Each structure stands twice: as C-alpha cells, then as structure tokens.
Amino acid sequence: MFKVIIFAILFVSFTLAQPQFPGCTNGNSAQTCLKIGANCSTTGDNVFVTCERGSWCAPLDPVDNKFPGEGTCTRFVDLGGYCNNAANKACYPGFTCYGNEGAPSTCQWESFATLGQSCQSKVSCQSSNQLCLDGTCQLKPDTNCSSNIDCPFNQYCMPDPNGKSGDALCVPALGNGGNCSTNSNACGVGFICSPTTTDNTDFACVAINSKGAGQACGGISRGFSLIDGVPEVECDVSQSLVCLRDNTMKLVCQSVASMPSGAQNCSSPSTSCPAYSNCACSTINSDMGECSTYNTLGASCSDSINQLIKCAIDNKCQTVGTDAKPSCLYQHCNNIICNNPCAAKSLYDAQSCGSYPAYSVCRTTASSSSSFIRPSMIVALVAVLVAAALF
C-alpha cells in the first residue's frame, strides 16, 4: 500500500491567498470569496481571497510549479472519490488519498481508531503497533505499547524503568494530585500534568481548566480546538485566564491584557498587541485592523471543554483528536465539537462565501457510514459498467 501525501495547503477547508500586507497573516484578515473556476492567483492586486466552501486554490502547474502564485478555485474530492494530487484532484480536508498498487487512489478516512475501538481496515488504527482484527484495533502479537493510544481507556504507557523499549506496560492513569514529574503523559482523561510551583521542578495531575489566577502553569496557552481532543489547558477559562509569562518571566495563570481601542495599523512597527492576541485586519485589502485575542474565552468556552471531557469519559473515548467522523470522540460528542464557542471571530466574507462549519468534519455532506471504500471496488464497478455496455 502506498499513501499519497496531500498538499500542506489542505489543512483548512478553504484556501487563503498569502496577504501582501506584512502585518496581516493568514487567518486574521478579511477575505473576498471566489467561486469555483475563478482565478485565485496571489500575484498582482488579487490578494485577501478565499475560494468558496468546498473548494481550494489549485495551482496551474501542480507538478513543476512553472506558474508560482497562479491558480484556479477547484472543487475538493469527497469520500470515496478518485484522487490524484498531480492532476489537482485533491481530497477534502480530513480525508487521505491512498490506494493499493495498480488500483486507483481514493479519498478515505484514516487513522481514527485507538486500541479497542471499531475499525474497518488496517489503515483505520492510529497506531502503527496495531492491526484491525475482528473489527477492532488490537496490538500486534508480541508488541508492547509505545504511547497511550496503545493502551485501554484511561491507562497510560509506562516505559520500562531500565530503558528497555520492549518492556513498556499499560498501567492505570493518575487522577487528581498524582505525581507526574517523571511522565507528563501519565494523567487520566480530564487531567493535565501541571507544575506545583513556578520553579517547574515538581508536577502533579490537576483537572483541566481549573487553575486560578496567579497559580503556576506549564505552557503558554495556544489553541482551544475541540477537534484535536480535549484542549490541554490548565487555567480556568471561565475566568478568561490563560497561561502567560508574568513580569518575572515565570508562567502563571492570568487574564489577557486589555485590547487597545480604535483602529490599528497592522503593518506599522509601532503597533503592539498584547500577549495572546494579534492584529486582525478586518477590512478587505487593507492593513488597518484591531487587536483581538486568539480565542473567545469565558463561561461558554469553559462549559464546552468540561462537556467534552464528560462525553469522552462517559463513552470511554481516548481524547486523541482526529478529523474523522468514524472516530469515537466525533461519533459521541460531535454536537459539542461542531458548536465550539471558543473560536475567534471569523473575518471571512460569509455573505458571499456561505457559512463555514467549525471544522471540515462537521460538514453535513460527508458520510460517516460505509466510510471505507476499497480502491478495488472502483475497479470492479468499472468492469461491471463496461460489461453492461457491451451486452
């Protein structure tokens, strides 16, 4: 089997042209919507554009790139469809283009199941240590765990203390207060390994989304995506707290500084947005904008995180995120995931482009049933159609 690696540009459900204003970056600038078939070149004055929902900016020459920056809005290939990146037949984000030697490649869900979860083929299991046997992902014979996804729900992979790679064992995960100083992955679902003091010498498992203002934390808060699993945030989001460095450069839970009022020139060296914010260009084809936080913090965001934790525990889902409908987390918790209130305000032209789901997997058109379509089935179907035409 071989896998066809999709273009890096497919990490979102639509394609953004690279803005020419130095202060505005992809994801924080207003965009004009382009319809399928439109020129989405990133040269000249054609900047700040996005192809309409369900399409991407396909390069004119995907193989040799003879026309850099030149492209056309092209429809994505959906589940089970024939794909070929060299011919600009790219899969919708969330799918992988793969196929057996000698058979056409098709867009499929892949790597969505952890140990003991339902699978449809050997490419369903997230871990290379596992095989799809009798409809579930199981460890290969004589194989030990190498990560937590090789273990049953709410267990973690404990390395051999003598460093022998083949002697790792799955053991019960740690709960609140458990000492995780030697293994940051030892905490159970709903908990995170966090420093007990700002010296970062001792660590203990604490409830996700729980630490108050001034308490030590281990990492600067980043995204609050729910499709990637439960966000690993230590600070209490309901109080709009994030983990940032204080005046002594130590990491503590604290509120984001107030945003500057009024319009900001995002390309001006004198414009300085506070930590955990950026300069968002809210006007199309302009570098004028405003400072805004990366995420929408507060009670609603906090509640969604807590609801996702409960849903994962109730359904015994490993909290390893995957952008695939057959995954345990999506199957049971999609209403929470697809209505994530933590996302920052979108600046895309929704009126002309249509509303975008929170994540590509939340599309109503992508089927979650019969999610594995063997490439050989397509060959067989073609043979049947040819035979019918001849007789």
C-alpha positions as CSV (number, residue, x, y, z in Angstrom):
1,M,0.0,0.0,0.0
2,F,1.2,3.5,-0.6
3,K,-0.1,6.8,0.6
4,V,-0.3,9.9,-1.4
5,I,0.6,12.9,0.7
6,I,-1.8,15.7,0.2
7,F,-0.6,19.3,-0.1
8,A,0.1,21.2,3.1
9,I,-2.3,23.8,1.9
10,L,-5.2,21.4,2.7
11,F,-5.1,21.9,6.4
12,V,-8.2,24.1,6.2
13,S,-11.5,23.6,4.3
14,F,-10.7,26.6,2.1
15,T,-7.6,28.2,0.7
16,L,-6.3,31.6,1.6
17,A,-4.0,33.7,-0.6
18,Q,-0.9,35.0,1.2
19,P,-1.6,38.6,2.1
20,Q,0.9,41.2,0.9
21,F,0.5,43.4,3.9
22,P,3.2,42.4,6.4
23,G,1.1,42.9,9.5
24,C,-1.7,40.7,8.3
25,T,-1.3,36.9,8.2
26,N,-3.4,34.0,7.0
27,G,-6.3,33.5,9.3
28,N,-6.6,37.0,10.7
29,S,-7.5,39.1,7.7
30,A,-10.8,39.7,5.9
31,Q,-11.2,37.7,2.7
32,T,-13.2,38.1,-0.5
33,C,-15.0,34.9,-1.6
34,L,-14.2,33.5,-5.1
35,K,-16.4,30.9,-6.8
36,I,-15.3,27.6,-8.3
37,G,-13.5,28.2,-11.6
38,A,-12.3,31.7,-10.6
39,N,-8.7,32.9,-10.8
40,C,-7.3,32.7,-7.2
41,S,-3.8,34.0,-8.1
42,T,-1.8,35.5,-5.3
43,T,0.0,37.9,-7.7
44,G,-0.8,41.5,-8.5
45,D,-3.8,43.0,-6.8
46,N,-5.6,39.7,-6.2
47,V,-4.9,39.4,-2.5
48,F,-7.0,38.6,0.5
49,V,-9.1,36.0,-1.3
50,T,-10.6,32.6,-0.3
51,C,-12.2,30.0,-2.5
52,E,-15.8,29.2,-1.7
53,R,-16.7,26.4,0.6
54,G,-15.8,23.0,-0.7
55,S,-13.0,24.2,-3.0
56,W,-9.4,25.2,-2.9
57,C,-6.9,27.2,-4.9
58,A,-5.3,24.6,-7.2
59,P,-2.0,25.6,-8.8
60,L,-1.9,25.8,-12.6
61,D,1.1,23.5,-12.6
62,P,0.9,21.2,-9.6
63,V,3.9,19.1,-10.7
64,D,6.7,21.5,-11.8
65,N,5.2,24.8,-10.4
66,K,6.0,26.7,-13.5
67,F,3.5,29.3,-12.7
68,P,4.0,30.2,-9.0
69,G,1.2,32.0,-7.4
70,E,-1.2,31.2,-10.2
71,G,-4.3,29.0,-9.5
72,T,-7.9,28.3,-10.0
73,C,-10.6,27.6,-7.4
74,T,-11.2,23.9,-7.7
75,R,-13.7,21.6,-6.0
76,F,-12.4,19.1,-3.4
77,V,-12.9,15.4,-4.0
78,D,-15.2,13.9,-1.4
79,L,-15.3,10.5,0.4
80,G,-14.6,7.6,-2.0
81,G,-13.9,9.8,-5.0
82,Y,-10.9,9.3,-7.2
83,C,-7.9,11.5,-6.2
84,N,-4.6,12.4,-7.8
85,N,-2.7,15.4,-6.5
86,A,-0.6,15.6,-9.6
87,A,-3.9,16.3,-11.5
88,N,-5.3,18.7,-8.9
89,K,-7.8,16.1,-7.7
90,A,-7.2,16.8,-4.0
91,C,-9.3,15.3,-1.2
92,Y,-11.4,17.4,1.1
93,P,-9.5,18.2,4.3
94,G,-10.0,15.3,6.8
95,F,-9.5,12.6,4.1
96,T,-6.4,10.9,2.9
97,C,-5.7,10.0,-0.7
98,Y,-4.4,6.4,-0.9
99,G,-4.7,3.2,-2.8
100,N,-3.1,-0.2,-3.5
101,E,-0.5,-0.6,-6.2
102,G,-2.2,-0.9,-9.5
103,A,-5.5,0.4,-8.3
104,P,-6.9,4.0,-8.3
105,S,-6.4,6.1,-5.2
106,T,-9.5,7.3,-3.4
107,C,-10.3,9.7,-0.6
108,Q,-10.8,7.9,2.7
109,W,-11.0,8.4,6.4
110,E,-7.8,7.1,8.0
111,S,-6.1,6.8,11.4
112,F,-9.2,7.5,13.5
113,A,-9.4,4.5,15.9
114,T,-7.4,3.7,19.1
115,L,-7.0,0.4,20.9
116,G,-10.2,-1.5,21.2
117,Q,-12.2,0.9,19.0
118,S,-14.1,-0.1,15.9
119,C,-12.0,-0.3,12.7
120,Q,-12.7,-1.1,9.1
121,S,-9.3,-1.8,7.7
122,K,-5.6,-1.8,8.7
123,V,-5.4,1.9,7.9
124,S,-8.2,2.7,10.5
125,C,-5.9,2.3,13.6
126,Q,-4.0,5.4,14.7
127,S,-1.0,3.4,16.0
128,S,1.4,1.5,13.8
129,N,1.6,-1.0,16.6
130,Q,-2.0,-2.1,16.0
131,L,-3.9,-4.1,13.4
132,C,-7.6,-4.2,12.6
133,L,-8.7,-7.7,13.8
134,D,-12.3,-8.8,14.2
135,G,-13.5,-5.2,13.7
136,T,-11.4,-3.6,16.5
137,C,-7.9,-2.2,16.7
138,Q,-5.6,-4.6,18.6
139,L,-1.9,-4.7,19.4
140,K,0.2,-6.8,17.0
141,P,1.4,-10.1,18.6
142,D,4.3,-9.8,20.9
143,T,4.1,-6.0,20.8
144,N,4.2,-3.7,23.8
145,C,2.7,-0.2,24.0
146,S,4.8,2.8,22.8
147,S,2.2,5.5,23.5
148,N,-1.1,5.9,25.4
149,I,-3.2,5.1,22.3
150,D,-1.8,1.6,22.6
151,C,-3.5,1.2,26.0
152,P,-7.1,0.7,27.1
153,F,-9.2,3.7,28.0
154,N,-7.8,5.7,30.9
155,Q,-4.5,3.9,31.1
156,Y,-1.1,5.2,30.0
157,C,2.0,3.6,28.6
158,M,4.7,3.4,31.3
159,P,8.2,3.0,29.9
160,D,10.4,0.3,31.3
161,P,12.5,2.0,34.2
162,N,15.6,0.3,32.7
163,G,15.0,1.8,29.3
164,K,14.1,-1.4,27.5
165,S,11.8,-0.3,24.7
166,G,10.1,-3.7,24.5
167,D,9.1,-3.8,28.2
168,A,6.7,-0.8,28.4
169,L,3.4,-1.6,30.2
170,C,-0.1,-0.2,30.2
171,V,-1.0,0.9,33.8
172,P,-3.9,2.8,35.3
173,A,-3.7,6.6,34.6
174,L,-3.2,9.0,37.5
175,G,-6.0,11.1,39.0
176,N,-6.1,14.4,40.7
177,G,-2.9,15.1,42.6
178,G,-1.0,12.2,41.1
179,N,2.8,12.8,40.7
180,C,3.6,13.1,37.0
181,S,7.0,14.6,37.4
182,T,8.7,11.7,35.5
183,N,5.9,11.2,32.9
184,S,3.8,14.1,31.7
185,N,1.5,11.6,29.8
186,A,0.5,9.7,33.0
187,C,-2.6,11.7,33.8
188,G,-6.1,10.3,33.1
189,V,-8.8,11.7,30.9
190,G,-9.8,15.2,32.1
191,F,-6.5,15.9,33.9
192,I,-3.2,17.5,32.8
193,C,0.3,17.3,34.2
194,S,1.0,20.8,35.7
195,P,3.8,22.3,37.8
196,T,3.0,22.7,41.5
197,T,5.2,25.8,41.7
198,T,6.6,28.3,39.3
199,D,10.1,26.7,39.7
200,N,8.8,23.9,37.4
201,T,10.5,21.2,39.5
202,D,7.6,19.1,40.7
203,F,4.5,18.3,38.7
204,A,1.1,16.8,39.6
205,C,-2.1,15.9,37.7
206,V,-4.8,18.6,38.0
207,A,-8.2,19.0,36.5
208,I,-8.1,20.6,33.0
209,N,-9.5,24.1,33.0
210,S,-9.2,24.6,36.8
211,K,-6.2,26.7,38.0
212,G,-6.9,30.2,39.4
213,A,-5.2,33.5,38.8
214,G,-1.5,33.5,39.9
215,Q,-1.1,29.7,40.0
216,A,1.8,28.1,38.3
217,C,1.2,26.6,34.8
218,G,3.4,24.7,32.4
219,G,2.9,26.1,29.0
220,I,1.7,29.2,27.2
221,S,-1.9,28.7,26.2
222,R,-2.4,28.2,22.5
223,G,-5.4,27.0,20.7
224,F,-8.8,25.7,22.0
225,S,-9.7,23.5,19.1
226,L,-12.1,20.7,20.1
227,I,-11.5,18.5,17.1
228,D,-8.0,17.9,18.3
229,G,-9.3,16.3,21.5
230,V,-9.8,18.0,24.9
231,P,-7.7,21.2,25.0
232,E,-4.8,20.8,27.3
233,V,-5.4,24.0,29.3
234,E,-4.6,24.3,32.9
235,C,-6.1,27.7,33.7
236,D,-9.7,28.4,34.4
237,V,-11.1,29.5,31.1
238,S,-14.4,30.6,32.7
239,Q,-12.4,33.4,34.3
240,S,-10.8,34.2,31.0
241,L,-7.4,33.0,32.3
242,V,-4.6,31.8,30.1
243,C,-1.0,30.7,30.9
244,L,1.4,33.5,30.1
245,R,4.7,34.8,31.5
246,D,4.5,37.4,34.3
247,N,6.9,40.3,34.9
248,T,9.4,37.9,36.3
249,M,9.1,35.7,33.2
250,K,7.5,32.9,35.1
251,L,4.5,31.1,33.7
252,V,1.3,31.8,35.7
253,C,-2.5,31.8,35.0
254,Q,-3.5,35.4,34.3
255,S,-6.0,37.5,32.4
256,V,-5.2,38.8,28.9
257,A,-4.3,42.5,28.9
258,S,-7.0,44.9,27.7
259,M,-7.0,45.4,23.9
260,P,-6.0,48.8,22.6
261,S,-9.1,50.8,21.4
262,G,-9.6,52.1,17.9
263,A,-8.2,51.1,14.6
264,Q,-4.6,49.8,14.4
265,N,-2.1,49.8,11.5
266,C,-1.2,46.1,11.5
267,S,1.9,46.7,9.4
268,S,3.3,49.5,11.5
269,P,6.3,48.7,13.8
270,S,4.7,50.9,16.4
271,T,1.6,48.7,16.7
272,S,1.9,46.3,19.6
273,C,-0.9,44.0,20.5
274,P,-0.9,42.4,24.0
275,A,0.3,38.8,24.6
276,Y,-2.3,36.2,23.4
277,S,-3.6,38.5,20.7
278,N,-2.8,39.5,17.2
279,C,-3.5,42.4,14.8
280,A,-6.6,41.3,12.8
281,C,-7.2,43.0,9.5
282,S,-11.0,43.4,9.4
283,T,-11.2,45.4,6.1
284,I,-10.6,43.7,2.8
285,N,-7.4,44.8,1.0
286,S,-6.3,46.9,3.9
287,D,-3.7,46.6,6.7
288,M,-5.9,48.5,9.1
289,G,-7.4,46.4,11.8
290,E,-7.7,45.8,15.5
291,C,-6.0,43.8,18.2
292,S,-8.1,40.7,19.1
293,T,-7.5,37.6,21.2
294,Y,-6.7,34.2,19.6
295,N,-9.8,32.7,21.2
296,T,-13.1,33.6,22.7
297,L,-12.6,33.0,26.4
298,G,-15.3,32.9,29.1
299,A,-18.0,30.7,30.6
300,S,-19.3,29.3,27.3
301,C,-15.9,28.1,26.2
302,S,-15.2,26.6,29.6
303,D,-18.5,24.8,29.7
304,S,-17.8,23.2,26.3
305,I,-14.4,22.0,27.4
306,N,-16.0,20.4,30.5
307,Q,-18.8,18.9,28.5
308,L,-16.3,17.3,26.1
309,I,-14.4,15.8,29.0
310,K,-17.6,14.3,30.4
311,C,-18.6,13.0,27.0
312,A,-15.2,11.3,26.5
313,I,-15.4,9.7,29.9
314,D,-19.0,8.5,29.5
315,N,-18.2,6.9,26.2
316,K,-14.7,5.7,27.1
317,C,-13.1,7.6,24.2
318,Q,-9.4,8.3,24.2
319,T,-9.1,12.0,23.9
320,V,-6.8,11.9,21.0
321,G,-8.4,14.1,18.4
322,T,-8.9,13.2,14.8
323,D,-10.7,15.0,12.0
324,A,-12.7,11.9,11.0
325,K,-16.4,11.1,11.5
326,P,-15.9,7.4,12.5
327,S,-13.7,8.4,15.5
328,C,-15.1,7.7,18.9
329,L,-14.9,11.3,20.0
330,Y,-16.7,12.6,17.0
331,Q,-19.4,9.8,16.9
332,H,-20.4,10.6,20.5
333,C,-19.5,14.2,21.0
334,N,-20.0,15.9,17.7
335,N,-22.6,18.3,18.9
336,I,-20.1,19.8,21.4
337,I,-17.2,19.7,18.9
338,C,-19.0,21.4,16.0
339,N,-20.5,24.1,18.2
340,N,-17.2,25.2,19.7
341,P,-17.8,28.7,21.2
342,C,-14.0,29.1,21.9
343,A,-13.2,30.1,18.3
344,A,-12.1,33.6,17.4
345,K,-14.4,35.8,15.4
346,S,-14.2,34.9,11.7
347,L,-13.3,37.7,9.3
348,Y,-14.3,35.8,6.1
349,D,-16.9,37.2,3.8
350,A,-19.7,34.9,4.9
351,Q,-22.3,36.7,2.9
352,S,-20.8,35.7,-0.4
353,C,-18.9,32.6,0.6
354,G,-21.6,30.9,2.8
355,S,-21.1,29.9,6.4
356,Y,-18.3,27.6,7.2
357,P,-18.6,24.8,9.8
358,A,-16.2,24.9,12.8
359,Y,-14.2,22.1,11.3
360,S,-14.3,20.3,8.0
361,V,-15.5,17.1,9.5
362,C,-18.7,18.9,10.7
363,R,-20.0,19.1,7.1
364,T,-23.4,17.6,6.7
365,T,-22.4,16.1,3.2
366,A,-19.6,13.8,4.4
367,S,-21.0,10.4,5.2
368,S,-19.9,8.6,8.3
369,S,-21.4,5.2,7.2
370,S,-19.5,3.0,4.8
371,S,-16.5,5.2,5.4
372,F,-14.1,2.7,4.0
373,I,-14.2,2.2,0.2
374,R,-11.7,-0.1,-1.2
375,P,-10.0,1.0,-4.4
376,S,-10.5,-2.4,-5.8
377,M,-14.3,-1.8,-5.5
378,I,-14.0,1.0,-8.0
379,V,-12.1,-1.3,-10.5
380,A,-14.9,-3.9,-10.1
381,L,-17.6,-1.3,-10.6
382,V,-15.9,0.0,-13.8
383,A,-15.7,-3.6,-15.1
384,V,-19.4,-4.1,-14.4
385,L,-20.4,-0.9,-16.2
386,V,-18.2,-1.9,-19.2
387,A,-19.7,-5.3,-19.4
388,A,-23.2,-3.9,-19.2
389,A,-22.4,-1.5,-22.1
390,L,-21.1,-4.4,-24.2
391,F,-24.1,-6.7,-23.6
